[in-house]
Each structure stands twice: as structure tokens, then as C-alpha cells.
């Protein structure tokens, strides 16, 4: 990635590409026979990486790290390298499938509670004619079942694998297993399958436009308050310490 195409936020190299440019990058990877990794870090995840060197290296190892969430866009403004727009994981999934469906893309869905991935699969194949769901697996497993899951993924011959285990579990899982996955674009997409199937609701667009998606989420899922305390800490850390990372 060239300097123009990324911004270093507290040590994490976030892509500065727009949604369209990110989709084009993924389209370029599609079908090239190798494995690519995609993470969509938000403020919480970047702050987690700031506190945990090993996790930071895991994030930075991915081919694509797009800016999920308004907090990351604000951080880029504080650092005077403003991102054009946020590239949220859920939106990226839809924008990518809209284009990739014409190439007959094969998709494996891994994550969320039993039946959610199957339902999400039916919805995606209805929404995007040409997209084929080549396998599903719920996200609850014992560590010793990991190889079996990797074998399932490889046997399904996917072009795209969505790993929806929540952060930081999915990023770590992808990092530990990417070399065993023979090919495909492996994307860590958090609660996207839940959002797609209506298990959880995303903020209305008006809230999203106001940059208040996090507040909506907090109202719906108050148990996230502990995690969300990372948001003000993230903002303050970027404000007071962010510039020194930008120079790296
Ligand atoms: N999940 C999973 N396996 C686990 C823990 C969580 O498949 O061991 C799923 C969970 O069912 C949910 C998603 O991971 O669908 C986490 O969603 P969340 O919105 O919390 O994602 P985050 O905000 O952490 O990216």
C-alpha cells in the first residue's frame, strides 16, 4: 500500500480507499488462486490493537484493513489525513457481492449461532443472483474442531469466506488459519450475518449519517457499555498521541 492509500492510526495501517476502490481491490483478488485477508477495524478494535502489540501485528498483516465506523473517520481528521468515507464491513459485503455475483462467486459462511448462517445464505443467494453459497458452519466450536472447519472450507472450494465470530476472535482465527486455507478472500465481518437475518438491527440510515450508529447500538445492546468505553479513550489517545504514529 502506498503512503497515499493508507493512514496510520495508533499503529494500525488503515486503508484510505473509498468503498468503490475497496470493492475494486477485492475484485482484483477474486479468483487469483491465493488467499487474501480482509479486516474492518473500528475504533474499539484499533484501541485494542494499541494496547496489544501482538493483536496490532495480526491486524496489520491483512491485505485490506478498511475503516469501519465514524470514530475512525474522526480520528483521520484529527490526524489531518481525512478519510473520504468509512467502509463498514456490512456495507462492504453488500457492495462486493453486488459486483462479484456476475462472476459466479462461491461463498462460505462461518460464524454466528446455529441456523443463522444458513438463513443468511438463503437471503444472500436470493439477493445476488449468480452468488452461490458453497457451505455454512455456525461459529461455536471447540479449538480441536478447527482443522475440521478448515477442511470443510477447503472442500467447498470457496472464492470468499466470511468469518463472523466477533472481534478480536475472528481476526485471530483468520490469522492462525489463513495459511491452511488454500484460496479465497477471507473476511472478518463481526455480526454481519446477524444483521442480515434480523437477529440484530442496524441503526436507521439517519442515525448512521449523524455518526450515531454506536449510540443506537448501545441502546439496543446495553451490555456493550464496557466495550464502548474504548471509544472516548480511543478519541483522547488519537488526539494526544496520534501524530507520532502518523509519521511512522
Ligand atoms: N460469535 C460466534 N462465535 C463465538 C462468539 C461470537 O460465532 O464464539 C458470533 C455471534 O453469534 C455474533 C458475532 O459473532 O453473530 C458477534 O457479533 P458482534 O456484533 O458482537 O461483532 P463485533 O462487534 O464483535 O465485531
Boltz pocket constraint, residues with backbone or C-beta under 6 A from the ligand:
constraints:
  - pocket:
      binder: B
      contacts: [[A, 111], [A, 112], [A, 113], [A, 138], [A, 139], [A, 140], [A, 141], [A, 164], [A, 165], [A, 166], [A, 167], [A, 168], [A, 169], [A, 189], [A, 190], [A, 191], [A, 192], [A, 193], [A, 194]]
      max_distance: 6.0
